[in-house]
Amino acid sequence: MAESARDIARQLPENPGCYLMKNREGTVIYVGKAKNLKRRVNSYFLPNRNAKTAALVEKIASIDYVITGNEYEALILENNLIKKYNPHYNILLKDGKSYPVIRITKEAFPRVYKTRRVIKDGSRYYGPYPDGMRLDTYLDMVEDNYPLRHCSGPLKIRKTPCLYYHIHKCSGPCIGAISEKEYGRFIKDIEDFLEGDDSSMIRKAEREMQEAAKALDFETAARKRDQIQALTVMQKNQMVQDFSGDSRDYAAIEMRSYLCTISIMQFRSGRLIGKALYRAECLGDETETLFSFLVQYYSDGDTLPQEIFVSCDIDTELLSRYFNDELKAPVYITVPKEGKHYRILRMAAENASRDVEKRLRDVDNTPALEVLQKELGLPSLPAHIEGFDIAQLSGKYTVASLIVFRDGNPSNKEYRHFSMKSLDGKIDDFQSMREAVGRRYQRLLNEGAEMPDLLMVDGGKGQVSAALDSLSALGLDFPVVGLAKEHEEIVFPGDRESLLLEHSNPGLRVLIAVRDECHRFATSFNQRMRSREASFSLLESIDGIGPERSRRIMQKYGSVEAILSLSAKELAKGASIPLPVAERVLHKLNF
């Protein structure tokens, strides 16, 4: 089936547009956009495609396409097609994104209620409030204490009032039972509380709680206690939501295999007011997945901030144009490389990463391990797999990563890094593999620890032979395979022929997950080492900080983030530097 799809791809025009990939049943399984349809769709069929793309390609039976005038029109069409077809392999994370706000309508007799939609008609909005239960409790108190109208829409004059008037929950503006001025006092009390100018509702609830407790009415006292807690939270989180001032969102994506988590952090007026995680299973790459998510996430235009900081290099110009033209909201979008926005984004990325790791641990991979055992001809179920990868930058910071999978899932606490000691600055992946494998299993031998059921190295025959050299020198004998990335080819020691499995094979998917986790772990450690050197350089660029002081500061605190958490006095005392120098350090690092 992939052959016929490949033939279709070769015949596509070199125009901007959208493509719709369908399975054998004719169901649309993926929708994408492209500046050049032919070039983009043919890229799915290249021999060095990743495992996720290969798994998608195996399911493609046919490809339809729609030509557009430009890439912007393709973006609009793609969004509409995703909504129409709900494709299995596109990211769909729209539901439940926004936090509720309190709306006080702009009317003669305003209504007060919870909503997730912001209509710019002069209404007053307070929030957003991440704690929905506290918000409901507060609104219940408003209803108990202020007889506001409950009817929806514009006020209609009636001859007889509704039930709410008879049970004293409404003051009856529809029958002229209250003046606009008197009704306005109720609204003023509510607004004063929400704006932090009045705590009379809290004091009133405290008095009622104490009176109920004295009367041994513990049920009422408990209810009043909950109301006080809700009021305190509401007052702490109060904010007039006029969507002006400092409004920033941070969006970070983490993808492992087919699992995806996007972390959103919302800042309003300099305060973190909400965090959320959105999960999906999708086969796009990080760039197109995050781009598509942001289009969906902000598609109603209600909660767009002034700035969005993202974790990967999406087409910010195209996305900004979409927000400006379609939603009438100018938004600045960028990928921060340093400074406070970079540090906040890194926190969001850490939240996303931990969530994906948790999801990976929760997957039952026993059936996949059974398939892997059969395909590789292993003597036992590979319940304990260890993987190695080498990462380096122009011969500098060469490190090996060891990761451990137990029952087909990552065991993060057992991960290890090895900084190479035998290279003397040379580039030699094979020697790096020999050193890392030798050090790992010499230690396990010394400790009498269990050996893995399977060792997998990232690479081909050379890497497998290097790993085997070290095991043989230690007198160890357990299965070793390599995974060559270009075709996801499973490589064995000696003369045994390599094995090519379908990319949808569950056993191969386990090995790919091990290899990808190895690569991520090695690369992240490599980046931290480079970041540490950059921190030394940054510190030494500050007047009064030389190599000795920068070394002392980094030894004491370890990272720029840790330094920024200190006051100037704390830094001066802890690093034994003059106070003016400490002040210059913090000033420099904050910009």
SVG drawing of the C-alpha trace seen along z (x, -y; Angstrom):
<svg xmlns="http://www.w3.org/2000/svg" viewBox="-49 -55 94 75">
<polyline fill="none" stroke="black" stroke-width="0.4" points="0.0,0.0 2.8,-2.4 4.1,-1.9 0.9,-3.2 1.0,-6.1 4.6,-6.8 3.6,-6.9 0.9,-9.4 3.4,-11.5 5.7,-11.6 2.9,-13.1 1.9,-15.9 2.3,-19.5 4.9,-21.8 2.2,-24.2 1.3,-25.3 -1.7,-23.4 -3.0,-20.7 -2.6,-16.9 -5.0,-14.3 -3.6,-10.8 -6.1,-8.0 -6.0,-4.3 -7.3,-1.3 -10.9,-2.0 -10.7,-5.6 -10.6,-7.2 -8.5,-10.4 -5.7,-9.6 -3.5,-12.7 -3.8,-16.2 -0.9,-18.5 0.0,-21.7 2.9,-22.6 4.6,-25.4 5.5,-22.7 3.2,-19.7 5.4,-17.5 8.5,-18.1 6.8,-17.8 4.8,-14.7 7.7,-12.9 9.8,-13.5 7.6,-11.0 9.0,-8.3 12.7,-9.0 14.8,-6.1 16.1,-7.9 12.7,-8.8 12.1,-8.3 10.1,-5.5 7.0,-7.6 6.9,-8.7 7.6,-5.1 4.7,-3.9 2.4,-6.5 3.5,-5.6 2.7,-1.9 -0.9,-2.9 -1.3,-5.2 -3.2,-3.7 -4.0,-6.9 -3.3,-10.7 -5.7,-13.5 -4.6,-17.1 -6.0,-20.6 -4.0,-23.4 -4.1,-26.9 -2.8,-30.3 -0.1,-30.4 1.0,-28.8 -1.2,-31.1 -4.3,-29.9 -3.0,-26.3 -2.9,-27.0 -6.5,-28.1 -7.6,-25.2 -5.6,-22.7 -7.3,-23.9 -10.7,-23.5 -9.9,-20.0 -8.6,-18.8 -11.9,-20.0 -13.9,-18.3 -12.1,-14.9 -10.7,-14.6 -7.7,-12.6 -6.2,-10.0 -2.6,-11.0 -3.0,-14.8 -2.8,-16.4 -6.2,-17.3 -5.9,-18.9 -8.4,-21.7 -10.8,-20.6 -10.7,-22.1 -8.0,-24.6 -9.2,-27.8 -9.6,-28.7 -13.0,-30.2 -13.5,-33.9 -16.2,-35.9 -18.2,-38.1 -20.2,-41.1 -22.3,-42.2 -22.5,-45.8 -26.3,-46.3 -28.5,-48.5 -29.1,-45.4 -25.9,-43.3 -25.7,-39.6 -22.7,-37.9 -21.7,-34.4 -18.9,-32.1 -17.8,-31.8 -14.9,-30.7 -15.8,-33.1 -14.7,-36.7 -16.9,-39.0 -15.5,-42.5 -18.7,-44.4 -17.7,-46.5 -18.5,-43.7 -16.1,-43.4 -14.1,-40.2 -12.2,-38.9 -9.8,-36.0 -8.9,-33.6 -9.3,-31.2 -7.5,-27.8 -9.4,-26.5 -12.9,-26.0 -14.3,-24.5 -13.3,-27.6 -14.9,-29.8 -18.2,-27.8 -18.2,-28.2 -17.6,-31.9 -20.5,-32.3 -22.7,-30.3 -21.9,-32.9 -22.7,-35.7 -26.1,-34.1 -26.7,-33.7 -25.8,-37.2 -26.9,-39.3 -30.4,-38.9 -29.1,-39.4 -31.2,-38.4 -30.7,-34.9 -32.5,-35.3 -30.3,-35.2 -30.1,-37.9 -31.5,-41.5 -33.9,-42.3 -37.5,-41.8 -40.3,-43.7 -42.8,-41.3 -46.1,-41.5 -45.3,-38.6 -41.8,-37.7 -40.1,-34.3 -39.6,-31.7 -36.2,-33.2 -38.0,-36.3 -40.4,-34.3 -37.5,-32.4 -35.6,-35.7 -32.8,-34.8 -33.7,-37.8 -34.6,-41.4 -37.1,-41.6 -35.8,-44.3 -38.1,-42.8 -41.2,-44.0 -39.6,-47.3 -39.1,-46.0 -35.6,-47.5 -34.0,-50.6 -31.0,-50.6 -29.1,-52.5 -29.9,-50.0 -29.0,-47.1 -25.8,-48.9 -24.7,-48.7 -24.8,-44.9 -22.5,-45.0 -20.2,-47.5 -19.7,-45.2 -18.9,-42.3 -16.4,-44.3 -14.8,-45.8 -14.1,-42.3 -12.8,-41.0 -10.5,-44.0 -9.1,-43.4 -10.5,-46.6 -12.9,-45.0 -12.8,-42.0 -16.3,-42.5 -17.5,-39.2 -14.6,-37.3 -15.3,-39.0 -19.0,-38.2 -18.3,-34.5 -15.9,-34.3 -18.6,-35.7 -21.2,-33.3 -18.7,-30.3 -18.0,-31.3 -21.7,-31.7 -22.5,-28.3 -19.6,-26.6 -20.9,-28.1 -24.4,-26.8 -22.8,-23.3 -24.1,-23.6 -20.9,-22.0 -22.3,-21.4 -22.9,-25.1 -19.6,-26.0 -17.8,-23.6 -19.6,-25.2 -18.6,-28.7 -15.0,-27.5 -15.1,-26.3 -16.5,-29.7 -13.7,-31.5 -11.1,-29.4 -12.7,-30.1 -12.9,-33.8 -9.3,-33.9 -8.2,-32.1 -10.4,-34.4 -9.0,-37.5 -5.4,-36.2 -6.0,-35.4 -8.1,-38.5 -7.3,-40.3 -9.3,-42.3 -9.1,-40.5 -9.0,-43.3 -6.3,-41.6 -4.0,-44.5 -0.7,-44.8 1.7,-42.0 0.2,-38.8 2.5,-35.9 2.1,-32.2 4.8,-29.6 4.3,-26.5 6.8,-23.6 6.4,-20.3 7.9,-16.9 7.5,-13.9 8.7,-10.3 7.8,-7.8 4.1,-8.4 3.4,-10.0 3.1,-13.8 2.6,-16.2 2.4,-20.0 2.9,-22.1 1.3,-25.6 2.2,-28.2 0.1,-31.3 1.4,-34.6 -0.8,-37.6 0.4,-40.9 3.7,-39.2 2.0,-36.3 1.7,-32.6 -2.0,-32.1 -2.3,-28.7 -0.5,-25.6 -1.9,-22.8 -0.7,-19.7 -2.3,-18.5 -1.7,-14.9 -2.0,-13.2 -0.7,-10.3 0.5,-11.7 3.0,-11.0 4.0,-14.5 7.3,-16.1 7.7,-18.5 7.6,-21.6 4.4,-20.9 2.7,-19.3 3.3,-22.4 2.3,-24.7 -1.0,-22.9 -1.7,-22.8 -1.3,-26.5 -3.7,-27.2 -6.3,-25.0 -5.6,-26.2 -6.1,-29.9 -8.7,-29.5 -11.5,-31.2 -9.3,-34.3 -10.7,-34.7 -7.5,-34.2 -4.7,-35.2 -1.9,-36.8 0.4,-39.6 3.4,-37.2 3.8,-33.5 7.2,-31.9 7.6,-28.4 10.2,-25.6 11.0,-24.9 11.5,-26.8 8.0,-26.9 7.0,-29.4 6.4,-32.3 5.8,-34.8 3.0,-32.6 1.4,-32.0 1.5,-35.7 -0.2,-36.5 -2.9,-34.0 -3.6,-35.5 -3.5,-39.0 -5.7,-38.5 -8.1,-35.8 -8.5,-36.7 -7.7,-40.4 -5.1,-40.0 -1.4,-41.0 0.7,-38.5 4.5,-38.4 5.8,-34.8 9.4,-33.8 11.8,-31.0 13.9,-32.5 17.5,-31.4 18.4,-32.9 17.2,-35.1 14.1,-34.8 11.7,-33.7 14.1,-30.9 14.2,-29.8 10.4,-29.8 10.1,-27.9 12.5,-25.3 10.3,-24.8 7.4,-24.2 9.5,-21.8 10.5,-19.9 6.8,-19.5 6.1,-18.1 9.0,-15.8 8.0,-14.3 4.5,-13.8 5.7,-11.8 8.0,-9.8 5.1,-8.9 2.9,-7.9 5.7,-5.7 6.0,-3.9 2.2,-3.3 2.2,-1.4 2.0,2.4 4.7,3.5 4.7,7.2 3.1,8.3 5.7,6.2 8.5,7.8 7.2,11.2 7.3,10.2 10.9,8.9 12.0,12.1 10.7,14.1 12.1,11.9 15.6,11.8 15.6,15.4 16.4,14.5 16.6,17.2 14.3,15.2 11.9,12.3 14.0,9.1 12.4,7.6 15.7,5.7 17.1,3.9 20.1,1.5 21.0,-0.9 24.0,-3.0 24.5,-6.1 27.5,-8.4 27.1,-12.1 29.9,-14.7 30.4,-18.1 33.4,-18.4 35.3,-16.0 34.5,-18.1 32.3,-17.0 32.1,-13.4 29.7,-11.5 28.0,-8.2 24.5,-7.7 23.2,-4.5 19.5,-4.1 17.6,-1.2 14.2,0.2 12.3,2.5 9.3,4.4 9.5,2.2 9.4,-1.1 12.1,-3.6 13.6,-3.3 14.9,-6.8 16.6,-6.4 19.0,-3.9 20.2,-6.2 23.9,-7.0 26.3,-9.3 29.9,-8.6 32.4,-11.3 35.1,-9.8 38.5,-9.5 40.5,-7.6 40.1,-9.8 42.5,-12.8 40.2,-15.1 40.0,-12.7 36.8,-11.7 36.4,-7.9 32.8,-6.6 34.0,-3.0 36.6,-3.6 33.9,-5.6 31.6,-2.7 34.3,-0.3 35.1,-2.5 31.4,-3.1 30.4,0.5 33.5,1.7 33.0,-0.8 29.3,0.1 29.6,3.8 32.9,3.9 30.9,2.0 28.0,4.4 30.4,7.3 32.0,5.6 28.6,5.1 27.3,8.5 24.3,6.9 22.1,8.5 23.1,8.3 20.6,7.2 18.6,9.6 19.6,7.5 22.1,4.8 21.3,2.4 23.7,-0.1 22.8,-3.0 24.7,-2.1 25.8,0.7 28.4,3.5 31.2,1.2 29.4,0.2 28.2,3.7 31.7,5.1 33.1,2.4 30.5,3.3 31.2,7.0 35.0,6.4 34.4,5.0 32.0,7.7 34.4,10.4 37.3,8.8 35.1,9.0 34.1,12.6 30.4,11.7 28.1,13.2 24.6,11.8 22.7,10.8 23.9,7.6 22.2,5.9 22.6,2.6 19.9,0.4 21.1,-1.4 19.0,-4.5 18.8,-4.9 16.5,-1.9 15.9,-0.9 18.0,2.2 18.6,4.5 22.3,5.5 23.8,8.7 27.3,9.6 29.3,11.9 28.0,13.2 24.3,13.2 22.4,11.3 20.7,8.0 17.0,8.0 14.5,5.5 11.1,5.5 7.9,3.5 8.0,0.2 4.7,1.0 6.2,4.2 5.7,3.9 9.1,5.5 10.9,3.0 9.0,0.1 10.5,1.1 14.0,1.0 13.3,-2.4 12.0,-3.7 15.2,-2.6 17.4,-4.1 15.5,-7.5 15.7,-7.7 19.4,-7.0 19.9,-9.8 17.7,-12.2 19.6,-11.5 23.0,-11.8 22.2,-15.0 20.6,-16.7 23.7,-15.9 26.0,-17.2 23.9,-20.4 24.2,-20.9 28.0,-20.6 28.1,-23.2 25.6,-25.4 27.9,-25.1 30.9,-26.4 28.7,-29.2 27.9,-30.1 31.6,-30.4 32.0,-32.7 29.0,-34.8 30.2,-35.2 33.8,-36.1 32.4,-38.9 31.3,-40.7 33.6,-43.3 35.1,-41.9 34.7,-38.2 37.7,-36.3 38.3,-32.6 38.8,-31.9 35.7,-33.7 33.6,-32.2 34.8,-28.7 34.0,-29.3 30.5,-30.6 29.7,-27.6 31.1,-25.1 29.0,-26.6 25.7,-27.0 26.0,-24.9 23.8,-26.9 22.7,-30.3 19.1,-29.5 20.4,-28.7 22.4,-32.0 19.3,-34.0 17.3,-32.6 19.7,-34.5 19.7,-38.0 22.9,-40.0 23.8,-39.6 23.4,-35.9 25.5,-35.6 28.2,-37.8 28.4,-35.8 28.1,-32.4 30.7,-33.0 33.0,-35.2 32.8,-38.2 32.2,-41.9 28.6,-43.0 28.9,-45.5 30.2,-42.6 27.4,-40.3 24.9,-43.1 26.5,-43.4 26.3,-39.6 22.6,-39.5 22.0,-42.5 23.8,-41.0 22.1,-37.6 18.7,-39.1 19.1,-40.6"/>
</svg>
